[in-house]
Amino acid sequence: MTTMTTVQLITQARGGPVDHAVDVALQLRRDGHRSHLVGPPGEYGRRLVDSGVDWTVAEVRDKFDLRGARAVGRLIDRIGPDVLHCHDRRAGLIGRLGRRRSGACVYTLHGVPDSLAHLVRGNLAMSSPRARDVIGGVAEHLLATTSSSMTVVPCAAVADFAIRRLRLPADRVVVAPNGVAPEWSDVPPEREERKAAPTAVWLGVMQPVKRVPELVHAVAAVPSLRLVLVGDGPERHRVEAAVADSGAADRVVLAGYQPDPMRLLAAADVFVLPSAAEACPMAILQAMACGLPVVASSVGGVPEVVRDGIDGILVPAGDDVALREALDLLAGDAAMRRRLGDSARRRAREHYSTQRCVERIVEVYRAVAR
């Protein structure tokens, strides 16, 4: 296999796309490629440096930061990659508009703006379409059709959106499901059944689409269940108010942002994600790799990953009664938790490993480089 020089470009420091970009960079390095990542300061950098990936710190603070964008362009030109892989909308704009002197470009459309989320099958409408998101959709169509780049999407639901709604050429859209690094599957599968109460864990950014206050109230109605919330974000104040009003404050832990949430997932019994909209959530894949059964809304690409009744329980989006009943069922059935969790671990290991993901991405790299 011919060695390639690759650059992963991010403009954010946290979130699922960042985790994915880091995992891709690490796997490319393990596979013998010359792997670089360009992005803002962040705790993710330690993993890169420790594993031999070249990490260059560069910030683009917003889409109007032309100085930052030019500096990133110069950095990429100096590296001279065979392929530049952009992992968020701002990075995709920089990578495809600032055409470099050499190399090809790949852009991963990780998800859809909340105001357009309802255009992805299964997702709920979150808000009225914003002008900037509509303009962004038009820009995405123009960038994808007038540049030599390829667009990678993490699930068939987003591919359908990209082709039908953004009118991207079908031959330039490739589905490459996200993957989880091998260390996630190394977590011992045994759960501590001696605990007084089983624990559900949620992981993500606290924003309206995640429906965390609704989750708090659902858990409050299941007295045998504890809840650990891992993450932070603009909805934190609403989440705190929901905890205070729920009558279950003694059973809910706000753990805040954790750069390495693996130990909290490993100590839990159930993973729960009641979102109104999703694509292919990294948090679900990480939880499944840790051997956790999943309770999640049947939105976006989630049903492509979680098989209802096999790896977890899927509930209709926005149905808080169904959410509470699913949590109550798993809270009272340790054998079912083990069965679903074991299946989830196998599925993550066999179908959603980083190695499998990167094999597909490298195929895209070679196609676009040609």
Secondary structure, DSSP 8 states (H G I E B T S, - for coil): ----EEEEE-S-SSSHHHHHHHHHHHHHHHTT-EEEEEE-S-TTHHHHHHTT-EEEE----STT-HHHHHHHHHHHHHH--SEEEE-SHHHHHHHHHS--SS-EEEEE-----GGGGGGSTT----S---HHHHHHHHHHHHHHHHSS-EEEESSHHHHHHHHHTS---GGGEEE----B-GGGGGS-----TTSSS-EEEEES--SGGG-HHHHHHHHHT-TT-EEEEE---TTHHHHHHHHHHHT-GGGEEEEE--S-THHHHHT-SEEEE--S--SS-HHHHHHHHTT--EEEE--TTHHHHS-BTTTEEEE-TT-HHHHHHHHHHHHT-HHHHHHHHHHHHHHHHHHSBHHHHHHHHHHHHHHHH-
